[in-house]
Amino acid sequence: MITSSTAYLSPTTTNRPSYILFITSNLRKAAIVFTLALAGPALADATASYTCGDGTALTATFTSDPAAAKLVIAGGKTLTLPQVVSADGGRYADDTTEFWIRGNSARFTVSGKETECETKD
């Protein structure tokens, strides 16, 4: 777009206000397109059901804003764990509970007691 405006840069051009409006208008449009491209579509929440080695069944819903995992454990208990730093997989934890996923497996730890979980989702 700007290469087509080089005629406006000529010293013999007498229509300076049009040039300024042309550039300003195009820059504004470019800024809007650039901002929309960076924002992209909102990421949808993802949900997976897990069955654990100790018999625990749970459903995890992973959100991006805020980055967290909402765990609904069979029987109705609900936990929301914030995402924490992980070198491998997705790790969600608070002071007493950790849910660490890698592929179709997860480790669910509550007060130091660990169980391995699997999903088919």
N, C-alpha and C positions, 0 to 999 in steps of 0.2 A: 504494500500500500504506500509506503513512504517513498519508494523509488518512483512511483507515478507522480509524486508531488514535487519532483526536482525542478519542474518548470516554474514552480512558485519561488524557488530559490534564486532565480535569475535576477541580476541587478536591474534589468529593464522592466521587471514586473512592477506594475503600479498598483496592483490589487493586494496590498499587504494585509489588510483586515481579513480578506477571504483566506489567505494563506494561514493566518493565525487561527481562524475559526476551523479551517480544514484540519490542521494538525491537532488542535485541542480536542476537536470532536473525535478524531481517530484514536488519539491517545486515551481518551476516556473510554471509548468502546473496547480498545485493547486491554485496558486495565480491568474492565468488567469481565471480559472473556477469560483473562488470566486468573482472576480471583475465583471465578466459577470452576475453572479447570482444577485449581488447587483444592478447592473444597470437595469436589467429587460427590458421588452419591453417599448418603449416610450408610454406614455399615449396619446390616441387620443383625439382631441378636441371633446367636446359635444355641441350640439346645441338644443335649445328648443324655441318654439314660444309661446308668452304670449298674452293674451287679458286682458286689465285692465278695472276696473270699470268706469273710466272716458272716456272710448272709445279709449285709446291709444293701439295700436297694436305694438309689438316689437318682434324681434328675438334676442336671447342671445346666443353667442358662448363663451363657457368657455374653457380657455386654462390653461395648467399647467406650461408652460415655456415661458413667465413669467405667474404667477398666476394672471389671469385677466378675466374680462367679457367684451366682445365687444358687445355693444347693437346697433342694427340697428332699428331705430324707423320708422314706416310707414311715408313716405314722404321723406325719404332719410337721415335724420340726424343720424350720427354715433358717439357713445361715447365709449371710452375704459376706464374702471374703474379697478384699481388695487384691488386685494383681500386684505381685512383688517381683523383684529382679530374679531372673532365672537364666542360667547359661544354656539350659536345654529344656524345651517344652514350655508349657504355660504353668506358672506357679501362682497360687492364690492362698493367702494366709493371713491370720491374725495371731494374737498372743497364744492361743491354745489349739488352733485348728489349722491344718494345711491340706490343700487339695492340689496335687501336682500331676498334670497330664502330660503324656508323651504318646502321640499317635492315638491308638485305640485303648491304651492303658492309662491307669491313674493310680496314684498312691493317696489314700485318704488317712490322715493322722488326726486323732482327737486325743488331747492330753497325753501324748507320748505313745498311744496305742495305734499301730499301723495296720492297714489292710490294703491289699492290692485289688484293684477294680478293673473291669473290662466293659467296653461298650461295643455294640454292634451297629450303632447309628453312624 
